[in-house]
Amino acid sequence: MLLVTIMIALLWIDPVLGFMIIAGFFGLAIPAIILAIYITIKSWRCSNTFQKIIVGWSIFNILFLIVYIRYREPQQVCSPSTMVEHYEKHAADLDKLVQYTANALDDSASMLMDFEMVGMSRLRVSAKNDSVDHVYSSSGAGKVEMDSIMKIVGLTAEEYQNIRSLIKKYGCCGIKMGKSHLEDEVMVIFRYVGFSTNAFLLYYRPLTEDEKKRFMYDDRYIPYNEKMILYHSATVGAETFLKEEKEEFLSKHKPW
């Protein structure tokens, strides 16, 4: 019973890490589930205190699983329509996030800030004349190194926390800004689902014809309009949007 509860809790806390742990202990997980079902059936009459505890625990696990499927699992689904709905709701907010980030960074400095992928936070920066990136990960560096990395691109601790708070407030989990700031595409990471990245590519300059063609034919992208492009990539699993999914979306919505 306890093992079943732990498995559901792991999937709730971090679906990717939870799945990896359960898969790693697959030989233990399946017998535990079968044993839990068997004990529950045997204890169903509740003829003593122990059996009542077992039945009560089983009911708790069932309710926990229902809540997970109802509220947590949908957060792991990221269709183009889900992304567009979120963007339409927060378009002005994301512009504020991008503008604040551009103002906070030094000129010609780049940054990637993200979190919630396998429970880790990451900050990757590069200053004007740097040919390499400087990286902070919550799984490694401490506060001293974090402060030194922020200073490389002129980011204060307050600005870092403000950017992080805005990302969370607007229901996203990261931002990536190039050295040309608003002259480059700005990636606002919407969701990590498994090992895939789902993001909004925001443009604050006119798109070139070559860019428009690339977005139409490369299945990693679904153009929404000249300012926002949906983006999907993965290290494991589907590396692009499904072709049928993209075609269906574009048949209903013309980006330009």
N, C-alpha and C positions, 0 to 999 in steps of 0.2 A: 504493500500500500504506500509506504513512504517513498519507495523508488518511483512509483507512478506519479506521485505528487511532485517529486523533484524534477522529473522529466518535463512535466507541463510547465513548471516554474522556469526551467531553463529556456524553454521555447518562448515564454512570455518575456523574460528579461532580454534575451538576445537570440532571435530565431536562427541566425546563421551559426553562431557558436553552439547553441543548444542542439541543433541538428547534427553538427559535427561530433559533439560529445556522444549523443545517442547512437549515431552511426558507428562510432568507434567502439562502443560497448553493446553492439547489436546483439551479440550472443547472450548478454545478460538482460537486455531490455525486453526482448520478446518473452522469455520465460517468466519475467517479473509481471508482465501484463496478464499472461495466461494464469499465473498463480493467483493474482489479485482477483480475477474474475471467478476462479474456482472457489476461493475462500469466501467471497461475497455470496455466492449461490448457497454454499454450505451453511452460512451464518444467517440466511434470510429470515429464519423463524424468530431470531432474537430471543432465544431461550435463556441466555445469561448475559452478564455485563460485557464480557469480551466480544460476544457476537454483536451486541448493540453498538459497540465502538467500531467494529469492522464495517457494519452496514452504514453507520453514520459517516465514516471516513470515505466509503465508496461513493455515497451521495455527494459528499464534498468534492471528490475528484471529478465526478460527472458534471457538477455545476461549474467547477473551475474550467473544465474542458469546453463547456458550452460558452462561457464568457470569453475564453480565448478565441474560439472560432468566430464568435459574434463581433468582438471588438478589436482584438489584436491581429488576427489573420488578415482582415481587409487592408490593414496598413502595409501589408507585404505585397499588395497588388498595385501595379502602377501602369494602367492603360493610358493611351494618349488622351482619352476623354477625361480621365481623372486628373491628369496633369494640366490640361487646358482649363478645367473647372477651377483648380487651385490658382492658376495664373490669373484668370479673370478676376478672381476675388482679391488677389494681392498684388496686382500689376503696379499700382502706385506705390505700395509699400516696398516692393522689390527695387523700384527706382530709387527710393530713399536709402535703402541699404547699399546699393551700388554707389550712389553719390557720396555717402558718408565714408565708405571704404576708400574711394578714390581720393577724397580730401585728407584722410588719415595717413595714407602712404606717402613716402617721399616720391619726388618725381622720378620716373623711370625705374621704379621698384615694383616687383611682382610678388604675388602672394597667393597661396592656396591654404585655406582654413577649412577643415571639416571635422566631423565627429559622428559618432553613432555607428561606425562601420566596425563590426566585431568588438564593440564596446570601447574603442580607442578614439582619442583626439589627436589631431595632427596639424602642424603649422609648417608650411614650406615657403621660404622666402628667398628672394634674390635681389640684391641691390643693383644700382645702375651699371656698374662696370664688372659685376660678377659673371663668371662663366659657369659657375656651379651653384646649386641650390643649397641652402642651409635648412636643416630639417629638425623639428621638434616632434616627438611622439610621446604620448602619455604613458606608453609602455616602457619608456627609457629615460629621457632627460628629466632633470629636476628643475626647480624654480630658477636657479641661477642661470642655467643654460637657456631656459625659456626667455628670461629677461634679455639676455645677450642677443638672442635671435630676433626678438622684436625690435631692438635698437638698430639692427642692420638696415631696416626699412623705415625707420622713424616712427614706429608704432609704440605708443605708450600702453601701460597695463590697463588704464581706463578705456582707451580706444579699443583694445583687444576685447575686453569684456563687453563693451557696447556693441561691437560687431557681432560677437557671439550671441548676445541677448537678442539682437534684431533677427538674426538667422532663425533662432528658435521661435521667436514671437511670430514670425511669418510662416511657420510650419515647414522650414527647410532644414538642411543639415550641412551646408557648406557654401563657400564662394571661392572662385578662382579668378584673379585679375592679372592680366599681363602687364608688361613694362610700359606699354603705351596707354594704359588705363582705359579710358572710354573710347580710344581709337581702336583698341582690340575688341574682340568678342569677350563678354563677361559671362562666365559660367556660374549660375546659381544652382547648386546641387539640391534637387528636390528630395530624392529618396534613394537609399541603398536598399536593393531588394536582392537577398542572397549575395552573389558576387557581381551584381550588375549596378551600374551607375545610371540614374535617371535625372536629367538636368534640363534647365532652361538656358539656352544661349541667347543673351541679350545684346542687341546692337544699338549703338548710339550714333551711327553714321549710315549712309546709304549702302545697301548691299550691291556688290558688283554682279554683272550678268553671270560670270563664271561661278561665283558663290551660289547664286540662285540655282544654276544647273546642278551643281554638286549636291545641294540640299534635296533637290527633286529626285536624283538618281541614286544617291548613297542611302542605303536603308538604315544607317545609324541616325539619320535625321528625318524629322517630319516638320516642314515649314508651316508655321501658323500665320505669320504675317512678316512684314519686312523688318520688324523689330525683334521678334521672338521666334526661335527655332527649338523644337523639342529634340532632345538628344538621349540616346540609349547605347550603352556599350557594356560588355561583360568579359571577365577573365575566364569564367566558367559558365557554360550554358549558352543561351541564345545571345550572340554578339551584336545583333541588330534588332530593330523592330521587325515583327513579322511582315512579310511583303503584303499579304492580304490585308493586314491591319492598317498598314500605311495607305494602300490603295482605297480602302473603304473610307478612311478619314478624309483623304484628299478629294474623293468623289462628292463628299458632303460639304467640304470647306475649301474654297479656293484661296490660297495664301496671297496671290498677287494677280 
